[in-house]
């Protein structure tokens, strides 16, 4: 993950001041997905996927 985020910063696709912290945050999103989804939840898997994608892009400062 760190390699991908660092490459994105180098290529000026991402704008994050701390690629290492951004990488850890992204990995945490992946780990915590099990806490977000429940069969009786208001959010569908698609809702969660879209919100996660938005959060991930914001974390890395995607342009």
Backbone atoms as SQL, in Angstrom:
CREATE TABLE atoms (id INTEGER PRIMARY KEY, chain TEXT, resi INTEGER, resn TEXT, atom TEXT, x REAL, y REAL, z REAL);
INSERT INTO atoms VALUES
  (1, 'A', 1, 'UNK', 'N', 0.822, -1.175, 0.000),
  (2, 'A', 1, 'UNK', 'CA', 0.000, 0.000, 0.000),
  (3, 'A', 1, 'UNK', 'C', 0.877, 1.254, 0.000),
  (4, 'A', 2, 'UNK', 'N', 1.899, 1.242, 0.822),
  (5, 'A', 2, 'UNK', 'CA', 2.790, 2.402, 0.889),
  (6, 'A', 2, 'UNK', 'C', 3.433, 2.678, -0.466),
  (7, 'A', 3, 'UNK', 'N', 3.835, 1.626, -1.156),
  (8, 'A', 3, 'UNK', 'CA', 4.439, 1.800, -2.477),
  (9, 'A', 3, 'UNK', 'C', 3.460, 2.453, -3.454),
  (10, 'A', 4, 'UNK', 'N', 2.207, 2.026, -3.412),
  (11, 'A', 4, 'UNK', 'CA', 1.208, 2.596, -4.311),
  (12, 'A', 4, 'UNK', 'C', 0.929, 4.065, -4.006),
  (13, 'A', 5, 'UNK', 'N', 0.792, 4.386, -2.740),
  (14, 'A', 5, 'UNK', 'CA', 0.514, 5.771, -2.366),
  (15, 'A', 5, 'UNK', 'C', 1.716, 6.653, -2.688),
  (16, 'A', 6, 'UNK', 'N', 2.915, 6.175, -2.383),
  (17, 'A', 6, 'UNK', 'CA', 4.128, 6.949, -2.680),
  (18, 'A', 6, 'UNK', 'C', 4.253, 7.183, -4.180),
  (19, 'A', 7, 'UNK', 'N', 3.982, 6.158, -4.971),
  (20, 'A', 7, 'UNK', 'CA', 4.036, 6.308, -6.430),
  (21, 'A', 7, 'UNK', 'C', 3.012, 7.339, -6.898),
  (22, 'A', 8, 'UNK', 'N', 1.826, 7.319, -6.304),
  (23, 'A', 8, 'UNK', 'CA', 0.808, 8.299, -6.656),
  (24, 'A', 8, 'UNK', 'C', 1.236, 9.718, -6.330),
  (25, 'A', 9, 'UNK', 'N', 1.921, 9.893, -5.203),
  (26, 'A', 9, 'UNK', 'CA', 2.434, 11.222, -4.840),
  (27, 'A', 9, 'UNK', 'C', 3.529, 11.635, -5.816),
  (28, 'A', 10, 'UNK', 'N', 4.443, 10.716, -6.114),
  (29, 'A', 10, 'UNK', 'CA', 5.531, 10.996, -7.055),
  (30, 'A', 10, 'UNK', 'C', 4.994, 11.385, -8.430),
  (31, 'A', 11, 'UNK', 'N', 3.936, 10.689, -8.857),
  (32, 'A', 11, 'UNK', 'CA', 3.329, 10.955, -10.165),
  (33, 'A', 11, 'UNK', 'C', 2.353, 12.134, -10.127),
  (34, 'A', 12, 'UNK', 'N', 2.217, 12.748, -8.979),
  (35, 'A', 12, 'UNK', 'CA', 1.333, 13.907, -8.769),
  (36, 'A', 12, 'UNK', 'C', -0.140, 13.598, -9.027),
  (37, 'A', 13, 'UNK', 'N', -0.490, 12.345, -8.769),
  (38, 'A', 13, 'UNK', 'CA', -1.883, 11.936, -8.843),
  (39, 'A', 13, 'UNK', 'C', -2.521, 12.088, -7.461),
  (40, 'A', 14, 'UNK', 'N', -1.718, 11.885, -6.424),
  (41, 'A', 14, 'UNK', 'CA', -2.151, 12.042, -5.037),
  (42, 'A', 14, 'UNK', 'C', -1.407, 13.220, -4.422),
  (43, 'A', 15, 'UNK', 'N', -2.065, 13.833, -3.464),
  (44, 'A', 15, 'UNK', 'CA', -1.455, 14.940, -2.741),
  (45, 'A', 15, 'UNK', 'C', -1.712, 14.739, -1.253),
  (46, 'A', 16, 'UNK', 'N', -0.856, 13.975, -0.623),
  (47, 'A', 16, 'UNK', 'CA', -0.967, 13.725, 0.805),
  (48, 'A', 16, 'UNK', 'C', 0.366, 14.043, 1.452),
  (49, 'A', 17, 'UNK', 'N', 0.362, 14.742, 2.580),
  (50, 'A', 17, 'UNK', 'CA', 1.621, 15.112, 3.218),
  (51, 'A', 17, 'UNK', 'C', 2.361, 13.946, 3.855),
  (52, 'A', 18, 'UNK', 'N', 1.656, 12.843, 4.123),
  (53, 'A', 18, 'UNK', 'CA', 2.285, 11.720, 4.804),
  (54, 'A', 18, 'UNK', 'C', 1.805, 10.407, 4.177),
  (55, 'A', 19, 'UNK', 'N', 2.487, 9.940, 3.131),
  (56, 'A', 19, 'UNK', 'CA', 2.067, 8.708, 2.469),
  (57, 'A', 19, 'UNK', 'C', 1.986, 7.506, 3.407),
  (58, 'A', 20, 'UNK', 'N', 2.859, 7.447, 4.391),
  (59, 'A', 20, 'UNK', 'CA', 2.833, 6.304, 5.316),
  (60, 'A', 20, 'UNK', 'C', 1.535, 6.310, 6.130),
  (61, 'A', 21, 'UNK', 'N', 1.165, 7.471, 6.654),
  (62, 'A', 21, 'UNK', 'CA', -0.067, 7.541, 7.443),
  (63, 'A', 21, 'UNK', 'C', -1.288, 7.300, 6.564),
  (64, 'A', 22, 'UNK', 'N', -1.274, 7.826, 5.350),
  (65, 'A', 22, 'UNK', 'CA', -2.379, 7.586, 4.431),
  (66, 'A', 22, 'UNK', 'C', -2.506, 6.092, 4.138),
  (67, 'A', 23, 'UNK', 'N', -1.388, 5.416, 3.979),
  (68, 'A', 23, 'UNK', 'CA', -1.401, 3.977, 3.715),
  (69, 'A', 23, 'UNK', 'C', -1.997, 3.207, 4.876),
  (70, 'A', 24, 'UNK', 'N', -1.627, 3.572, 6.082),
  (71, 'A', 24, 'UNK', 'CA', -2.172, 2.901, 7.272),
  (72, 'A', 24, 'UNK', 'C', -3.682, 3.139, 7.356),
  (73, 'A', 25, 'UNK', 'N', -4.107, 4.360, 7.065),
  (74, 'A', 25, 'UNK', 'CA', -5.537, 4.664, 7.093),
  (75, 'A', 25, 'UNK', 'C', -6.299, 3.827, 6.068),
  (76, 'A', 26, 'UNK', 'N', -5.742, 3.681, 4.885),
  (77, 'A', 26, 'UNK', 'CA', -6.392, 2.864, 3.855),
  (78, 'A', 26, 'UNK', 'C', -6.474, 1.402, 4.278),
  (79, 'A', 27, 'UNK', 'N', -5.406, 0.896, 4.856),
  (80, 'A', 27, 'UNK', 'CA', -5.424, -0.481, 5.336),
  (81, 'A', 27, 'UNK', 'C', -6.456, -0.656, 6.448),
  (82, 'A', 28, 'UNK', 'N', -6.598, 0.344, 7.296),
  (83, 'A', 28, 'UNK', 'CA', -7.596, 0.284, 8.368),
  (84, 'A', 28, 'UNK', 'C', -9.006, 0.220, 7.802),
  (85, 'A', 29, 'UNK', 'N', -9.257, 0.955, 6.723),
  (86, 'A', 29, 'UNK', 'CA', -10.574, 0.869, 6.086),
  (87, 'A', 29, 'UNK', 'C', -10.876, -0.572, 5.681),
  (88, 'A', 30, 'UNK', 'N', -9.889, -1.226, 5.101),
  (89, 'A', 30, 'UNK', 'CA', -10.079, -2.604, 4.662),
  (90, 'A', 30, 'UNK', 'C', -10.342, -3.558, 5.811),
  (91, 'A', 31, 'UNK', 'N', -9.642, -3.352, 6.900),
  (92, 'A', 31, 'UNK', 'CA', -9.806, -4.219, 8.070),
  (93, 'A', 31, 'UNK', 'C', -11.170, -4.011, 8.714),
  (94, 'A', 32, 'UNK', 'N', -11.619, -2.771, 8.758),
  (95, 'A', 32, 'UNK', 'CA', -12.846, -2.447, 9.476),
  (96, 'A', 32, 'UNK', 'C', -14.130, -2.640, 8.668),
  (97, 'A', 33, 'UNK', 'N', -14.015, -3.095, 7.446),
  (98, 'A', 33, 'UNK', 'CA', -15.215, -3.300, 6.637),
  (99, 'A', 33, 'UNK', 'C', -16.192, -4.252, 7.323),
  (100, 'A', 34, 'UNK', 'N', -15.674, -5.190, 8.066),
  (101, 'A', 34, 'UNK', 'CA', -16.544, -6.155, 8.753),
  (102, 'A', 34, 'UNK', 'C', -17.413, -5.475, 9.812),
  (103, 'A', 35, 'UNK', 'N', -16.966, -4.346, 10.318),
  (104, 'A', 35, 'UNK', 'CA', -17.772, -3.626, 11.314),
  (105, 'A', 35, 'UNK', 'C', -18.871, -2.803, 10.666),
  (106, 'A', 36, 'UNK', 'N', -18.714, -2.464, 9.413),
  (107, 'A', 36, 'UNK', 'CA', -19.648, -1.574, 8.742),
  (108, 'A', 36, 'UNK', 'C', -20.842, -2.308, 8.157),
  (109, 'A', 37, 'UNK', 'N', -20.642, -3.519, 7.706),
  (110, 'A', 37, 'UNK', 'CA', -21.724, -4.202, 6.993),
  (111, 'A', 37, 'UNK', 'C', -22.437, -5.202, 7.886),
  (112, 'A', 38, 'UNK', 'N', -23.737, -5.109, 7.882),
  (113, 'A', 38, 'UNK', 'CA', -24.603, -6.067, 8.556),
  (114, 'A', 38, 'UNK', 'C', -25.786, -6.321, 7.622),
  (115, 'A', 39, 'UNK', 'N', -26.346, -7.509, 7.690),
  (116, 'A', 39, 'UNK', 'CA', -27.500, -7.822, 6.852),
  (117, 'A', 39, 'UNK', 'C', -28.675, -6.882, 7.115),
  (118, 'A', 40, 'UNK', 'N', -28.820, -6.432, 8.354),
  (119, 'A', 40, 'UNK', 'CA', -29.951, -5.577, 8.705),
  (120, 'A', 40, 'UNK', 'C', -29.587, -4.089, 8.696),
  (121, 'A', 41, 'UNK', 'N', -28.457, -3.758, 8.102),
  (122, 'A', 41, 'UNK', 'CA', -27.971, -2.386, 8.085),
  (123, 'A', 41, 'UNK', 'C', -28.725, -1.557, 7.052),
  (124, 'A', 42, 'UNK', 'N', -28.675, -0.255, 7.231),
  (125, 'A', 42, 'UNK', 'CA', -29.282, 0.663, 6.275),
  (126, 'A', 42, 'UNK', 'C', -28.469, 0.767, 4.991),
  (127, 'A', 43, 'UNK', 'N', -27.190, 0.412, 5.046),
  (128, 'A', 43, 'UNK', 'CA', -26.305, 0.564, 3.891),
  (129, 'A', 43, 'UNK', 'C', -26.162, -0.757, 3.146),
  (130, 'A', 44, 'UNK', 'N', -26.317, -0.686, 1.873),
  (131, 'A', 44, 'UNK', 'CA', -26.098, -1.876, 1.044),
  (132, 'A', 44, 'UNK', 'C', -24.594, -2.019, 0.805),
  (133, 'A', 45, 'UNK', 'N', -24.161, -3.185, 0.344),
  (134, 'A', 45, 'UNK', 'CA', -22.748, -3.336, 0.014),
  (135, 'A', 45, 'UNK', 'C', -22.294, -2.291, -1.012),
  (136, 'A', 46, 'UNK', 'N', -23.169, -1.950, -1.953),
  (137, 'A', 46, 'UNK', 'CA', -22.820, -0.951, -2.967),
  (138, 'A', 46, 'UNK', 'C', -22.657, 0.434, -2.344),
  (139, 'A', 47, 'UNK', 'N', -23.541, 0.782, -1.386),
  (140, 'A', 47, 'UNK', 'CA', -23.418, 2.065, -0.678),
  (141, 'A', 47, 'UNK', 'C', -22.078, 2.151, 0.039),
  (142, 'A', 48, 'UNK', 'N', -21.736, 1.095, 0.731),
  (143, 'A', 48, 'UNK', 'CA', -20.476, 1.076, 1.470),
  (144, 'A', 48, 'UNK', 'C', -19.301, 1.182, 0.506),
  (145, 'A', 49, 'UNK', 'N', -19.365, 0.461, -0.601),
  (146, 'A', 49, 'UNK', 'CA', -18.273, 0.502, -1.579),
  (147, 'A', 49, 'UNK', 'C', -18.071, 1.906, -2.116),
  (148, 'A', 50, 'UNK', 'N', -19.154, 2.581, -2.452),
  (149, 'A', 50, 'UNK', 'CA', -19.041, 3.947, -2.984),
  (150, 'A', 50, 'UNK', 'C', -18.492, 4.912, -1.938),
  (151, 'A', 51, 'UNK', 'N', -18.956, 4.782, -0.722),
  (152, 'A', 51, 'UNK', 'CA', -18.470, 5.669, 0.338),
  (153, 'A', 51, 'UNK', 'C', -17.004, 5.379, 0.666),
  (154, 'A', 52, 'UNK', 'N', -16.648, 4.096, 0.685),
  (155, 'A', 52, 'UNK', 'CA', -15.252, 3.735, 0.947),
  (156, 'A', 52, 'UNK', 'C', -14.342, 4.280, -0.151),
  (157, 'A', 53, 'UNK', 'N', -14.771, 4.155, -1.389),
  (158, 'A', 53, 'UNK', 'CA', -13.958, 4.672, -2.498),
  (159, 'A', 53, 'UNK', 'C', -13.768, 6.170, -2.360),
  (160, 'A', 54, 'UNK', 'N', -14.834, 6.884, -2.019),
  (161, 'A', 54, 'UNK', 'CA', -14.737, 8.325, -1.822),
  (162, 'A', 54, 'UNK', 'C', -13.776, 8.656, -0.683),
  (163, 'A', 55, 'UNK', 'N', -13.904, 7.951, 0.436),
  (164, 'A', 55, 'UNK', 'CA', -13.008, 8.201, 1.572),
  (165, 'A', 55, 'UNK', 'C', -11.560, 7.904, 1.209),
  (166, 'A', 56, 'UNK', 'N', -11.332, 6.808, 0.500),
  (167, 'A', 56, 'UNK', 'CA', -9.965, 6.442, 0.119),
  (168, 'A', 56, 'UNK', 'C', -9.337, 7.520, -0.765),
  (169, 'A', 57, 'UNK', 'N', -10.100, 8.010, -1.720),
  (170, 'A', 57, 'UNK', 'CA', -9.573, 9.067, -2.613),
  (171, 'A', 57, 'UNK', 'C', -9.291, 10.343, -1.825),
  (172, 'A', 58, 'UNK', 'N', -10.105, 10.648, -0.858),
  (173, 'A', 58, 'UNK', 'CA', -9.868, 11.835, -0.037),
  (174, 'A', 58, 'UNK', 'C', -8.642, 11.667, 0.848),
  (175, 'A', 59, 'UNK', 'N', -8.456, 10.468, 1.378),
  (176, 'A', 59, 'UNK', 'CA', -7.300, 10.209, 2.245),
  (177, 'A', 59, 'UNK', 'C', -5.992, 10.471, 1.511),
  (178, 'A', 60, 'UNK', 'N', -5.924, 10.053, 0.261),
  (179, 'A', 60, 'UNK', 'CA', -4.677, 10.235, -0.489),
  (180, 'A', 60, 'UNK', 'C', -4.625, 11.577, -1.213),
  (181, 'A', 61, 'UNK', 'N', -5.702, 12.343, -1.132),
  (182, 'A', 61, 'UNK', 'CA', -5.715, 13.638, -1.800),
  (183, 'A', 61, 'UNK', 'C', -5.706, 13.492, -3.304),
  (184, 'A', 62, 'UNK', 'N', -6.536, 12.568, -3.806),
  (185, 'A', 62, 'UNK', 'CA', -6.599, 12.359, -5.261),
  (186, 'A', 62, 'UNK', 'C', -7.026, 13.625, -5.954),
  (187, 'A', 63, 'UNK', 'N', -6.402, 13.864, -7.083),
  (188, 'A', 63, 'UNK', 'CA', -6.725, 15.078, -7.857),
  (189, 'A', 63, 'UNK', 'C', -7.727, 14.778, -8.934);
